[in-house]
């Protein structure tokens, strides 16, 4: 999760402090459509799995908690 937080801070240089586990990344505009594919690439790199966009919804990317649960937990993939 540290690498994801670093990436979000890189993309949002005005962002101060930590990102809450339940903060809505999309509503807060921390991830936008221009960065979305890069974010998926990062998740694939970190998880070691390919993300099939036909099998996910936008809610799977909405919070750090959901990202961790869906893509980075031992049970994911």
Order of alpha helices (4+ residues) and beta strands (2+ residues): alpha-alpha-alpha
